[in-house]
Amino acid sequence: MERPRAPTENHSLFKRMVSQSIYADGPEVQALQSAAQETQTYLSIGISEKTRYSVGTLFNSNIMIGPDGRVLNLHRKLMPTFFEKLTWAPGDGHGLKVVETPFGNIGNLICGENTNPLARYSLIAQAEQLHISTWPAVWPTRVADPGTAQDPDAKNYDNVAANRIRAAAHCFEAKVFGVLCSGHLDEAAIETIANGATDMEHITNMLRTSQRGATMFLDPTGAPTPGFTVDSETGEKNEAEFLQKEEGILYADLKLADCVEGKQYHDVVGGYQRHDVFKLTVNRERQVPIRFLDPPARAEQKGEDADIA
């Protein structure tokens, strides 16, 4: 069976990934801050974040920016999933926060984190009302043999159902609206990934035929909420339940008051919980590689180096 390149053959790709990753306080984020301020918009943006303490450490991160241009939250994915471990480092709990806005309390988890009930509960317990979940464009877990089609039923990952199931479960348990936002994979990215593979044509075909993730909205019961697109030239609204293979913007009108009724049935952080039985502690300290404890300033001693004394 043909295989993609081994990690030891991908050093050039990782170098390129590092060079195109960004700092959370870098010029790219500053441009987003300016755009948010100009348009008076809240932004939730996924980034590949690099750090200033290491030239080779990356995080799969989400940054939220307010209409005043301030960064409201920076969340680093707690644990990279499967082959993501070859690219991104584990994050921390610092970003497990809900952002309070005039439109409601907004939380965010990245991809496979939406499988983690503890991470999800930590947001529910902060009165979350709108949950943003971000997903990759494709997620192939198996590669078909050369000369055969990529069989969607061959125990491969259903990149629509698996994402919707997890997001819908959170919506139902938390009684929140869900925003599923999936990435877009274009031909240039496919060419970059496949370039150098033993069978470039086969890997290219695999990526082209892998099921695409979907962008959609869910209501507090987990059911799909109708959305719409807007024609950039005419301004005409067109109904759309989801976006999948095309790049675009999906809109929806949400009534956050609809989050209330379900809480009467199952409020898992309130009247439908046993806080005397279950305890959850979340460490939200930002993890750093080292902490220096410098001595207090000392008066320089005559004829003697204070650092040596």
C-alpha positions in Angstrom: 0.0 0.0 0.0 1.3 3.5 -0.9 1.7 5.7 2.1 2.2 9.5 2.5 5.5 10.8 3.6 6.8 9.8 7.0 7.3 12.6 9.6 11.1 12.4 9.0 10.4 13.5 5.4 8.3 16.5 6.3 10.8 18.8 7.9 10.5 21.4 5.1 6.7 21.5 5.6 7.1 22.1 9.3 9.5 24.9 8.7 7.0 26.4 6.3 4.2 26.0 8.9 6.3 27.8 11.5 7.1 30.6 9.1 3.4 31.1 8.3 2.2 30.8 11.9 1.7 34.1 13.8 2.2 35.7 17.2 -0.9 36.5 19.2 0.3 40.1 19.4 1.8 40.3 15.9 0.9 42.5 13.0 -1.7 40.0 11.6 -3.7 40.1 14.8 -3.3 43.8 15.0 -4.9 44.1 11.5 -7.8 42.0 12.8 -8.1 44.2 15.8 -8.3 47.2 13.5 -10.9 45.5 11.3 -13.0 44.6 14.4 -12.9 48.2 15.5 -13.8 49.6 12.1 -16.8 47.3 11.6 -17.8 47.2 15.3 -17.8 43.4 15.1 -16.8 40.5 17.5 -14.3 38.2 15.8 -13.5 34.6 16.6 -10.5 33.6 14.6 -8.5 30.3 14.4 -4.8 30.7 14.2 -1.6 28.6 14.2 0.1 30.5 17.0 3.9 30.7 17.5 5.6 31.7 20.7 8.5 34.0 21.5 10.1 31.6 23.9 10.8 28.9 21.3 11.3 29.0 17.6 9.7 25.6 17.2 6.7 25.5 19.4 3.2 26.1 17.9 -0.3 26.0 19.3 -3.6 25.4 17.6 -5.3 28.5 19.0 -8.5 30.6 18.8 -8.5 34.3 19.5 -11.6 36.4 20.2 -11.5 40.2 19.6 -14.1 42.7 20.6 -15.5 45.7 18.7 -13.2 48.0 20.6 -10.2 46.1 19.2 -9.3 44.4 22.5 -8.3 40.8 22.6 -11.0 39.2 24.8 -9.6 35.7 25.0 -6.8 33.5 23.6 -7.5 29.8 23.9 -4.9 27.2 23.0 -6.2 23.7 22.2 -5.8 21.6 25.2 -4.6 18.5 23.4 -3.7 18.1 19.7 -5.6 15.3 18.1 -3.9 12.2 16.6 -1.5 13.4 13.9 -1.8 17.0 15.1 0.7 16.1 17.8 3.4 16.3 15.1 2.6 20.0 14.6 1.1 21.6 17.7 2.0 21.4 21.4 -0.6 20.9 24.1 -2.2 24.1 25.3 -3.5 25.0 28.8 -6.6 26.0 30.6 -6.0 29.7 30.5 -8.4 30.2 27.6 -11.3 28.1 29.1 -13.3 31.3 29.5 -16.7 32.6 28.4 -16.7 36.1 26.9 -19.5 38.3 28.0 -21.0 40.4 25.2 -24.2 42.4 24.8 -25.5 39.6 22.6 -24.8 36.8 25.1 -22.0 34.8 26.6 -19.8 33.2 24.0 -17.5 30.2 24.4 -15.3 28.4 22.1 -13.6 25.0 21.7 -11.4 23.7 18.9 -12.2 20.6 16.9 -11.7 17.4 19.1 -12.0 19.4 22.3 -15.7 19.3 21.7 -15.5 15.5 22.6 -14.1 16.4 26.0 -17.0 16.6 28.5 -14.9 18.3 31.2 -13.8 21.1 28.8 -17.4 21.6 27.7 -18.7 21.6 31.2 -16.2 24.3 32.2 -17.9 26.6 29.7 -21.4 25.6 30.6 -20.6 26.5 34.2 -19.8 30.0 33.1 -23.3 30.6 31.8 -22.4 30.0 28.1 -25.2 30.9 25.6 -23.4 30.7 22.3 -20.9 27.9 21.6 -18.4 28.2 18.7 -16.8 25.0 17.6 -14.1 25.1 14.8 -13.3 22.2 12.6 -10.8 21.2 9.9 -11.8 21.1 6.2 -11.0 17.3 5.9 -10.0 14.6 8.4 -9.0 11.4 6.6 -8.2 8.6 9.1 -7.6 6.1 6.3 -6.1 6.3 2.9 -7.5 3.9 0.2 -5.1 1.7 -1.8 -3.8 3.2 -5.0 -6.2 2.7 -7.9 -9.2 2.6 -5.7 -11.6 5.4 -4.8 -11.7 6.9 -1.3 -14.7 4.9 0.1 -16.6 7.1 2.5 -18.0 3.9 4.2 -14.7 2.2 4.8 -14.5 3.1 8.5 -13.3 6.6 7.6 -14.2 9.6 9.6 -17.5 11.2 8.8 -16.5 14.8 8.8 -20.1 16.1 8.9 -21.9 13.6 11.2 -19.1 13.3 13.8 -18.8 17.1 14.1 -22.6 17.7 14.2 -23.1 14.9 16.8 -20.6 16.5 19.2 -21.8 20.0 18.7 -25.5 19.0 19.0 -24.8 17.1 22.2 -23.2 20.2 23.7 -26.1 22.4 22.5 -28.6 20.0 24.1 -26.7 19.5 27.4 -25.8 23.2 27.8 -29.0 24.6 26.2 -27.0 26.9 24.0 -26.9 27.8 20.3 -24.1 26.2 18.3 -21.9 27.7 15.6 -20.0 25.1 13.7 -17.3 26.7 11.6 -15.3 24.5 9.2 -12.1 25.4 7.3 -11.8 25.5 3.5 -9.3 23.4 1.6 -8.4 24.8 -1.8 -6.3 23.3 -4.7 -3.2 25.2 -3.6 -3.2 23.6 -0.2 -3.9 20.2 -1.7 -0.9 20.6 -4.0 1.3 21.6 -1.0 0.3 18.6 1.1 0.6 16.1 -1.7 3.8 17.4 -3.2 6.7 15.0 -2.6 4.4 12.0 -1.7 5.5 8.7 -3.3 2.3 8.7 -5.3 1.3 12.4 -5.6 -1.7 11.7 -7.8 -3.2 9.2 -5.4 -2.8 11.5 -2.4 -4.2 14.4 -4.4 -7.2 12.4 -5.3 -7.7 11.3 -1.7 -7.7 14.8 -0.4 -10.1 16.0 -3.2 -12.6 13.2 -2.5 -12.4 13.3 1.3 -15.6 14.5 2.9 -15.6 18.2 3.6 -16.6 19.6 7.0 -19.7 21.8 7.2 -20.4 25.2 8.6 -23.9 25.5 10.2 -26.0 26.7 13.1 -27.7 24.6 15.8 -30.4 25.5 18.3 -30.5 24.7 22.0 -32.1 21.3 21.3 -29.3 20.4 18.8 -31.5 20.8 15.8 -30.2 22.7 12.7 -31.1 26.4 12.6 -31.8 27.8 9.1 -29.1 30.2 7.9 -28.7 32.4 4.8 -26.0 33.8 2.6 -25.9 37.3 1.2 -25.1 38.1 -2.4 -22.1 40.5 -2.3 -23.3 42.3 -5.4 -27.1 42.5 -5.0 -27.4 42.2 -1.3 -30.0 39.5 -1.8 -30.5 36.9 0.9 -30.5 33.2 0.0 -31.5 30.5 2.4 -28.8 28.0 3.2 -28.7 25.4 6.0 -25.0 24.9 5.7 -21.8 25.7 3.7 -19.6 22.8 2.8 -17.5 22.8 -0.3 -17.6 26.5 -1.1 -15.9 29.4 0.7 -18.3 32.0 2.0 -20.1 33.5 5.0 -23.2 31.9 6.6 -25.5 34.1 8.6 -28.3 33.4 11.0 -30.7 35.3 13.3 -30.6 33.7 16.8 -32.9 34.4 19.8 -30.9 33.7 22.9 -34.1 33.8 25.0 -34.6 30.3 23.5 -31.8 29.0 25.8 -34.1 29.4 28.8 -36.8 26.8 28.4 -34.5 23.8 28.2 -32.9 24.8 31.5 -36.2 24.0 33.2 -35.7 20.4 32.1 -32.0 19.9 32.5 -29.8 22.6 34.0 -26.7 20.6 34.4 -24.9 23.4 36.3 -27.9 24.4 38.4 -31.0 22.6 39.5 -30.2 19.4 37.6 -26.8 18.9 39.2 -25.4 17.4 42.4 -22.6 19.7 43.4 -22.3 17.8 46.7 -21.4 14.7 44.8 -19.3 16.0 41.9 -16.4 18.5 42.1 -14.5 19.9 39.1 -11.4 22.1 39.4 -10.0 23.9 36.4 -6.4 25.2 36.4 -6.5 28.4 34.2 -2.9 29.4 34.8 -1.0 30.1 31.6 1.8 27.5 31.4 5.3 28.9 30.7 8.6 27.0 30.3 10.3 28.8 33.2 9.8 31.3 36.0 12.7 33.4 37.1 12.9 34.6 40.7 15.3 37.5 40.6 16.8 38.9 43.8 15.7 42.4 45.0 17.8 45.3 43.9 20.8 45.9 46.2 22.9 49.0 46.7 26.2 48.7 45.0 28.9 48.1 47.5 32.1 50.2 47.3 34.9 48.3 45.6 32.8 45.1 45.4 30.6 43.6 42.7 27.1 43.3 44.3 26.3 40.3 42.0 29.3 38.4 43.3 28.8 39.3 47.0 
